Amino acid sequence: AARDERLAGQTPAELRAQWQAEQGHVNRWQQLELSAKHCRAISVQQATLTADVQQSEAAVTQQNATVVELREQHKALKEQVADKQKLLDQERRIQSLDAHRLALQAGEACPLCGAVEHPAIDAYQALDVSATASALQHKQNELEKLVTQGLAAASDLAASQAKQTERLKAQEKVVQQISQWQ
């Protein structure tokens, strides 16, 4: 009778079966707890990746705008360099005719064009080829700096786009893991 009270009216085999069933429940609870922990970790990872992707998209957009702006500046500066080069070439040509200008006499016909009046002589003598050459050099230096900036910006943009692609792939992988758990 004392033995039956200790066993609550169950046989040792019944108690063993009940104990094994409870052990199975404990194991399932442990597995569920582990699965929940894994799901929480994946959810945190997804939230982090989502924030990273949004920040990366903003950075890529900003860098892309910078590259576009630098290209526009490059185009404008390149035109300025071409204009300065053309002006310098014209001034050099005018200066190369200096000997002919010095031989001109008021009221006499020009040996090159036949004109009797020579109103632009003073303006031609005032040309400063070295100032134009200096301005051209300055613009060329600006253009070189801008090209360097543009190359660096394009490189940064390409690197950011590559990182963005990696983050998107990682995010897709996490989404697939989440869908497997559901």
C-alpha positions, 0 to 999 in steps of 0.5 A: 500500500505504501508503494502504491501511494508513492507511485500514485497508483501507477505501475513503474512502466506507466510512470516510465512512459509518462516520464519519457513523454514529458522528456519529449515535451521538454525537448520540443520546448527546448527546440522551440526556444532555440528556433524562436531565438534563431528567428529573433536573430534573423529578424534583427539581422533583417532590420539591420540590413534594411536600415543599411540598404536605406542608408546605402541607397541614400549615399548612392543617390547623393554620390550619383548626383555629385558625379552628374554635377561634376560632369556638368562642371567638366563640360563647362570648364572644357568649353572655357579651356577651348575658348581660351585656347582659341583666343590664345591662338588668335592672339598669337596669329595677330602678334605674328603679324607684328612686323607687317603692322610696324611697316604700315604707314598712315594713308598707305595701302596694307600689303596684306589686305589693301586697306588704307585705314588701319584703325585696329593697330592700337588694339592689336598692340595692346594684346597681352598673349602672356596673360591669355596663356596664363588664364588658359593654364589656370583653366587647364589646371582647374580642369585637371583637378576636376577630372581627378575629383570626377574619377574619385567620385565615380570610383566611390560611386562604383564601390557604393553600388557594389556594397549596395548589391551585396547588401541587397543579396544578403537581405534577400538571403535573410528573407529566404531564411525567414520564409523557411521558418514560417 
